[in-house]
Amino acid sequence: METDNFAHWLRAQPSLVGSAPPFDPTALPSDPNELFRTWLVEAAGAGVPEPHAATLSTVDLTGKPDARTLILKDVGSRGWAVAGLRSSAKGAQLTANPVAALNFWWQPIVRAVRVRGSVREATREESATDLAARSMSARSGVEPGDWVLWRVEPVYMEFWQGAPDRRHTRVVYDRAGGTWKQSQIGGEGAIDRFGEASH
C-alpha cells in the first residue's frame, strides 16, 4: 500500500469505539493507587484481555528511548512492581538510568493510565520470591541472581477517560513533598491521551 493510501486508510480506522463505565471525576480518592486498583478491577470485569499488561518505557545513557510490554506484579505504597532479567536491555537501562514510565490502554472501556517515576530495585529475597512464583517453564534458563523485581515509584499519574465526542476527561496526580496533588482537564478543550488538544 502506497504511503498516501496508507495514511488515508489509517485515518479511516475507527477509534474510541469502546464503552466507558461510569466515572465521577469529582469524587476522587486522595491516593491514586486506589483509583488505579478500582480501574484495573473494572477493566478485568469488563472482559479486557490481560488488563495487567503494561508498556514499560526506559531510556539508555545516551537518552535513546525503549519500550516493551510486560505484566504488572503489584501496586502499593512501595511502588508499582515489574520484573525481568538483569541481563536484558531493560535491566541494563534501569541500572544506568533508574527512571521509567508505564502505560496501560484498555480499549474496550476507552481508558488509559500513565505513570512516571524513579525506579528502585527490590531486595534479592523479594526478587527470588517473585521468580519462584513463576511457572517452572518460565523459570527455566534463568541464571541465579539474574531475575530482578523493580518498583516504579510514581511522581506523576494520569487517568484518561475517553469520550466519542473527543471531550475526554483527564485526571492528573502530581507528587510533591510526599503529597499527591490532583488536577483535572475535561470537556471542551480536553487533552487526549497523546497530549494533544482535542479537535
N, C-alpha and C positions, 0 to 999 in steps of 0.2 A: 504494500500500500504506500503510495507516494506521501511525502511529508504533509502537503497541504490537505490531502484527503484524510490522512490520519488525524490531523488536528481537528478537522471537521467532524470526524467520527467520534473523537474524544468528547467534543463539546455536546454531541447528541446523546451521550450516555446519561441515563437517569441518575440523579443524586438526591439525597435526603428522602429516600423512599421508605424509611422505616416508620415505626410508630412509637413515639416517645411516651413513657409513663408520666403520670402527673409529677410536677416538680414545683415546689413553692420556694423561690429564692429569698423570700422574706423570713423564712423560718429555718435558718441555717445553724448547725452545731458550731460551737466555738473551736472544736477540734476537727480539722479537715480529714484526718484518718477515719473518723466516724462516718463522715459523709461518703468517703470512698468505699468503705465496707458496705454501706447501705446500697450504693450504686452497683457494686460488684454483685451482691446478692440478687438485686433486681435484674441485672443482666443475665445471670445464670437462670433465674426463674422465668425469664422471657425466652429462654432457649438459645441464647447467644453461644455459639460454639467456643469452647476454651476461653472464657471471659478473663481468665487469669494470665493469658498470654499478653506480653508487652514488648514493644520495641525499646531496646536499651541503646542509647546513643552515647558514645565516648569520643574523646579526641586524643591524638598522639602528641608527642613532644613538639612536633612541627606545626600543630594546630589543625592537622587534617582530621575531618570528622569520619566516624564509622558508626554503623548501626547493624543490629541483628535482633531477631525475635527470640525471647526466652520466656520462662514461666516464673511468675511472682511466687515467692515462697512464704512471705509473711508481711504483715503491716502492723506497726506498733510504735510505741514511743521511742524505741531504739532505731527505727528506720524501716525502710522497705527492702526486704531481703531478696536477693537474687544469687545465683551460684553458677560456677563454671570452672574450667581448668585455668590454673595459674599460667600454664604454658601456652594458652590461647592468645590470639590477638587482643581480645578484650582484657585478659589478665595482664598483659604487658602494658596496655594503655591505662588501665586503672592503677597500676603500680606507678607508672610515670607521671600520671596526671589524674589524681583521685577525685574527679568530678564526673557527673553523669546526668542524663535525662531519661525519663521513662515516658512512653506514650501508649495509652490504651484507646482503641477505637472499637466501639460496639455498634456496628452499622444497624442491626435490626431495631435498636431503640434510639438511634441517632444521638449517641452520646460519646464524648471523648474526655479523657483525663490526661493532663500533662503534669509532670513532676520534674523539678530540677534541684540538685543539691550536691553536697560533697559526699564522698564515699569512704566508708571505713571497713576494714577487713574484720570479720568476726574472729573469735578465738579458734585455735586448732581443734579444740574439743567440739565446738559448735559446727565447724566445717565437717568434721568426721561424722558427727551425728546426722547431718544432712545427707552426706554420701551414703551412710548406712541405711537411710530411709528409702533410697532408690532401689529399683529392681536389680536383680543380680546381673541381668544383661546390660543395664545402664551403668553398673559399677565396673563391668569388665574392661580391663585395659587401663584403668585409672591408676597412675603411679601414686605411691604413698606421699602424702603431703601436697599433691597437685590439685586436689579439689578444694575450692575456696568458696565460702559463703561471704558475700559482701552485703553491706547495708547502705543504701542511699539515704542520706539524712536530709530531708527536704528543707529548702528555704523558700520555695515557690511551688504552689499547686494551683492548677486551673481546671475547673469543671465546666465543660461546654455542653449545652443542651441545644441541639439543632432545631430549626423550625422550617417548614416548607416555604414560608414567605421570606426566608433569609433574615428574619428578625431574631437572630439567635440570642440565647442568654449565656453569658459567661460570668462565672463566679471565680474570683481570684483570692487566694490566701497567700499573703506575704509574711515571712517570719522576720521579725526584728527584735533583737534583745530577748530572745526566748519566748516572745508572744506572737500569736498569729493575728494579723490584721486582715479584715475582709473588705473586698470591694466587688462591685457588680456592674456589668455592662449588659444591657438587654434592650430589645425592641428596635426602633428606628435608629440606624447608625451603629448597630451592634458590630462586634468584631467576630469574624468567623474563625474556625479552628486553624487557619493558616495565617492568622494575624492580619488579615486584610479587611478593610471596611466592606460591609455588605452593599450590594448593588441591587 
